[in-house]
């Protein structure tokens, strides 16, 4: 049961880290652009990341930075130029950045993360997002905090009675999902398919209408950032609705926002007017 709970917490932490990057990256980039000239800010960013094996090809456009740099790099950029951010974030801000760094490192190395550590990450994220006045990701992060506080059986994590695992218990192990194909049936009826995730080494895959999504859908009823997929095994993915405007259904059953569920090969997901069918390759 403890392993299952750790898997559940890891899934929520993954979603939390996604929203933190969504909320902070543009603001961190903006602070660099404000401090340094339009000619120099990109060079300063590249210099601050020179020991982190980042491809030099992305240091040419803001859009490339926002798309290619994951959260750890943005946190490094904050700490390397802390004088830019201390006036806004105060003395406690640096500790909150370091809390998120530690949480992300534990998540990336598949180490145990208990609810208390995840909640500390939620509190750190709320502090930073509030300081930058980022409203939408802030609300999503608060929801994750509420969901983390309740165990899968509906009890508070602080007082959950002992019980055996149930059929609803989710087993999440971020391994390769090689062999799965995503069939996409567009609103006009045209069908296409592609490996899912698009690259075997991807830890997660974002689906939506936005330019930087891993899988883009040309459907006006699909949100800019709609779904997150996390590889599980050769027959299933972990599916998370990222609080989309028009919702998501799995085999016609509506999904709760920010709540991970298993999506097995053969089942279908509807987003907007687009149908997604997961198939074995």
URLIN-V454283 format. One record per backbone hydrogen bond with DSSP energy under -1.0 kcal/mol. NH is the residue of the N-H (numbers start at 1). CO is the residue of the C=O. Records with the same first field share a line. If there is no record, write none. Layout:
NH = CO  CO
This chain:
5 = 1
6 = 2
7 = 3
8 = 4
9 = 5
10 = 6
11 = 7
12 = 8
13 = 9
14 = 10
15 = 11
16 = 12
17 = 13
18 = 14
19 = 15
20 = 16
21 = 17
22 = 18
23 = 19
24 = 20
25 = 21
28 = 24
29 = 25
30 = 26
31 = 27
32 = 28
33 = 29
34 = 30
35 = 31
36 = 32
41 = 37
44 = 40
45 = 41
46 = 42
47 = 43
48 = 44
50 = 47
52 = 49
58 = 55
59 = 56
60 = 58
65 = 61
66 = 62
67 = 63
68 = 64
69 = 65
73 = 70
74 = 70
75 = 71
76 = 72
77 = 73
78 = 74
79 = 75
80 = 76
81 = 77
82 = 79
84 = 81
85 = 82
86 = 82
89 = 85
90 = 86
96 = 92
97 = 93
98 = 94
99 = 95
100 = 96
101 = 97
102 = 98
103 = 99
104 = 100
105 = 101
106 = 102
107 = 103
108 = 104
109 = 105
110 = 107
111 = 106
118 = 114
119 = 115
120 = 116
121 = 117
122 = 118
123 = 119
124 = 120
125 = 121
126 = 122
127 = 123
128 = 124
129 = 125
130 = 126
131 = 127
132 = 128
134 = 129
139 = 135
140 = 136
141 = 137
142 = 138
143 = 139
144 = 140
145 = 141
146 = 142
147 = 143
148 = 144
149 = 145
150 = 147
151 = 155
154 = 151
157 = 149
159 = 156
169 = 166
175 = 173
180 = 177
181 = 279
182 = 194
183 = 277
184 = 192
185 = 275
186 = 190
189 = 186
192 = 184
194 = 182
196 = 180
202 = 199
205 = 229
207 = 227
208 = 215
209 = 223
210 = 224
213 = 210
214 = 206
215 = 206
217 = 208
219 = 217
222 = 219
226 = 207
227 = 207
228 = 240
229 = 205
230 = 238
232 = 236
233 = 236
237 = 263
238 = 230
239 = 261
240 = 228
242 = 226
243 = 241
249 = 270
250 = 253
251 = 268
253 = 250
255 = 248
258 = 241
259 = 256
261 = 239
263 = 237
265 = 235
266 = 278
267 = 264
269 = 276
270 = 249
271 = 274
274 = 271
275 = 185
276 = 269
277 = 183
278 = 267
279 = 181
281 = 179
